[in-house]
Amino acid sequence: MQRIHINQFFPGKPLGQIINGVRCESLEELTFDDESIDLHVTQDVMEHMFTPSKAFAEIARTLKPGGAHVFTVPLVNKNRPSELRATFGKNGEAIFTKPPQYHGNPVSEEGSLVTVDWGYDICKHIFDACGLFTHIVRMDNLYLGIRADLIEVLMTIKPAESGDGSIQ
């Protein structure tokens, strides 16, 4: 039986709790068992993580062999490396390295703080965090009506072992 979990982080709520039919989860400390998820799909959230390396490691931990993380994230630094915009201070406060920027958030009127301006080096960040390779897919096809900025889709796949013990 396939189970689909719709997740959202609700500050101050226990992780794993169901709130109005939505499961409270933090990508930085998922409550799912090791190798229990076939597919993670995230949309424009990785730029809001204070410790994205923990999030990528947690996603990798919970993926089954052969599983994937398909996601979008604004790759705003096309020709530059990724840059931190904010980090956590000793007391949990945000320390800004660039002027604060917020994106819309369905559970917060103040929005979600952007902590990283990602570049194409995101694939190396993911590999360093969890040892998995990530592919960037960018479709630009005016015939199909697809042309825009920030249109990349990324996919990280956890290798599967075949019956003979080789990695697929």
LINTAGI-V836080 format. One record per residue. N is the residue number from 1. RES is the residue in three letters. PSI is psi as a letter, one per 40 degrees, with the letter a starting at -180 (999 if undefined). Layout:
# LINTAGI-V836080
n,res,psi
N,RES,PSI
N,RES,PSI
This chain:
# LINTAGI-V836080
n,res,psi
1,MET,h
2,GLN,h
3,ARG,h
4,ILE,h
5,HIS,h
6,ILE,h
7,ASN,i
8,GLN,i
9,PHE,h
10,PHE,h
11,PRO,h
12,GLY,e
13,LYS,i
14,PRO,h
15,LEU,h
16,GLY,e
17,GLN,i
18,ILE,h
19,ILE,h
20,ASN,f
21,GLY,e
22,VAL,h
23,ARG,h
24,CYS,h
25,GLU,i
26,SER,h
27,LEU,d
28,GLU,e
29,GLU,g
30,LEU,i
31,THR,e
32,PHE,i
33,ASP,i
34,ASP,i
35,GLU,f
36,SER,e
37,ILE,h
38,ASP,d
39,LEU,h
40,HIS,h
41,VAL,h
42,THR,i
43,GLN,h
44,ASP,f
45,VAL,d
46,MET,e
47,GLU,e
48,HIS,e
49,MET,h
50,PHE,d
51,THR,g
52,PRO,d
53,SER,d
54,LYS,d
55,ALA,d
56,PHE,d
57,ALA,d
58,GLU,d
59,ILE,d
60,ALA,d
61,ARG,d
62,THR,e
63,LEU,h
64,LYS,i
65,PRO,h
66,GLY,e
67,GLY,i
68,ALA,i
69,HIS,h
70,VAL,h
71,PHE,i
72,THR,i
73,VAL,h
74,PRO,h
75,LEU,g
76,VAL,d
77,ASN,g
78,LYS,d
79,ASN,e
80,ARG,i
81,PRO,i
82,SER,i
83,GLU,h
84,LEU,h
85,ARG,d
86,ALA,i
87,THR,i
88,PHE,h
89,GLY,i
90,LYS,d
91,ASN,e
92,GLY,e
93,GLU,i
94,ALA,h
95,ILE,h
96,PHE,h
97,THR,e
98,LYS,i
99,PRO,h
100,PRO,i
101,GLN,h
102,TYR,i
103,HIS,i
104,GLY,i
105,ASN,h
106,PRO,e
107,VAL,e
108,SER,h
109,GLU,d
110,GLU,e
111,GLY,a
112,SER,h
113,LEU,h
114,VAL,h
115,THR,d
116,VAL,h
117,ASP,h
118,TRP,i
119,GLY,a
120,TYR,e
121,ASP,e
122,ILE,d
123,CYS,d
124,LYS,d
125,HIS,d
126,ILE,d
127,PHE,d
128,ASP,d
129,ALA,d
130,CYS,e
131,GLY,e
132,LEU,i
133,PHE,i
134,THR,h
135,HIS,i
136,ILE,h
137,VAL,h
138,ARG,h
139,MET,h
140,ASP,g
141,ASN,g
142,LEU,d
143,TYR,d
144,LEU,e
145,GLY,f
146,ILE,h
147,ARG,h
148,ALA,i
149,ASP,i
150,LEU,f
151,ILE,e
152,GLU,i
153,VAL,h
154,LEU,i
155,MET,h
156,THR,h
157,ILE,h
158,LYS,h
159,PRO,i
160,ALA,i
161,GLU,h
162,SER,i
163,GLY,d
164,ASP,e
165,GLY,e
166,SER,i
167,ILE,h
168,GLN,999
